[in-house]
């Protein structure tokens, strides 16, 4: 999915997230389709640890300045890689 499409419609989502979390909104928008929608994607980001990234959630990683690690992980999964 092109980045421009991933950001579309994320304004209301960004309001529900902490200030300065454009990266989080981009991640949520990117995974919304396979997660079942934006709410489910946000829940995944907040609740599911990513084993390949030390078991931290996407939200924890973004807050720690590691949004790019999450995006790289998602790129890996998108091309058929294993978690």
Protein Blocks (a to p, Z undefined) as FASTA:
>chain_A
ZZklmmgoplmmmmmpcehilmmmmmmmmmmmmnopaklmmmmmmmmccfknoopafklm
mmnopmmmmmmmmmmmmnopaZZ
